[in-house]
C-alpha cells in the first residue's frame, strides 16, 4: 500500500492524530481523530495565576486517538510528525519518564516520573518577576508562560521541585523523546525560540547568561532544525512498526500555517482559543538582534530558515467563551439554569440582527504579551446599545480590531498581501466574526482552507 505519514498535534484543549497518504496529486488526508484532553489541573503551588495540565490525561487522549485509527493504515506508517503547544514546559526523569505496556492496539506508553505541564497560558511570572531576570540575547521578548521564565520561577520559589528531574521540554518534545528513547531531549529551533533565552541567528541557548544567574542549564534540550529527524521508534506503537522515523517536534503555530499557506502573498488569520494574524517574511529576512518591547509583532522561526511575522493575541475564542460563561453565571444567579452550549447560537443570532453598534469593546481581558497590564474596557455605552445583540456584535468587532491594531492593514499591504486565509474554530462557528473580518480587512477572504497542525506536521515529514 501507499506510504503513510502520521501527524499528531498536542493542543491546549484536544489531541488530534491525522493519517496522510501520498497520492498522484500530492498528500491527502486519509483518516483523522481528535479527543478532548480535559487535562486542566489545579496548581496549588503555582499561585492563583498558575495554569497547568495533567500529562497523564494528555497521553491518554493521544492513546485513544491512535486506538481509533484503522490498524491496517497504522501498520503502513513510515514517518511520524509531531507538533504541539509552544512556550510551555514539562519536566521528567529521563530513565523513568514512561512505562510501556500492551494496549488493545499494541504497545503504548504512559507517563511515569513526569511533572505537570505548565502551559503557555501560565501567568505566575509577574512583570516585576520578569524584570528581575537577566536580559536575554534573543529577538524574542521574554513573557510569562515561556519555558525558561517558568524554570526561573521554580528556581526562585521552589528549587527542590527541579531537583527531582533531569530533562525538560515542551509536551511534544516529551512524546518524541519517549518514542525514540532519547536520553537527552531534542528540540526544534521553533520550540527553543518560544522558550526565551535562545539566539536564532547562531541556533544556541544563551548559556553564558543563564549560567551566571544559576539557571539549571543541564535541563535545556539539544536543538535541531525543524523538518529534521529526531530518531526512530524503538518499539512498535499502536501497530506502527518499530523503526518508523520520528521528526523533531514542531510548533503548532508553524504547522498550522504550513498546512494552508501556499502563496507568499497570502496572510493567515486564525481565531481559535487565542488569535493570530501572520504573513511570511521575504526570503533572507533576519529578525533584529534585540526585540522592541512595545512591538506587537513577533518573528517566529518557520522552515528552511524563513520567518513568519506574527501578531499573536492572547485574546480570541477564549474571550467569547468567558463572555458566554458570564451570561450563564448571571442567569444562574437570577435562578435560571442555562447551558453554555445553548447560549452561543442565541447570542450569535442576536448579533446578526444588529448590523451596527456604537458600543466599543476593547476585549483584552487576558492582556497582551507586549502590554500585559492592558485589560479590557467598554466605552460609548448608550441606553439603546445594551442588548445582547449589540454587546456581542461589539465584542466580535473588538476582537478583530485588536488583531488589526497589532499588525495593521497598511503593513500587510506593504508586504504584498493580496488575500486573507481565515481559519480556526471560533471563526468557523461564528458568522458575526466573519462579517467583522470582511468589514475591517480590504482583501478577499477565503474560508474553509482550515489550518490543521496535525496535517501540517505530517506534511513537513
Helices and strands as residue ranges (DSSP letters): E 4-10, E 14-23, E 26-36, E 40-41, G 44-46, E 52-53, H 55-68, H 71-74, E 77-84, E 90-92, E 98-103, E 106-111, E 117-118, H 127-131, H 147-157, H 159-163, E 167-169, H 171-180, E 186-188, H 189-195, E 198-199, E 204-205, H 207-212, G 217-219, E 222-224, E 229-232, E 245-247, E 250-251, H 252-258, E 266-271, E 275-280, E 297-301, E 307-313, H 317-333, H 340-352, E 360-362, E 377-379, G 383-385, H 388-406, H 409-414, E 419-423, H 425-429, H 431-440, E 444-446, H 453-460
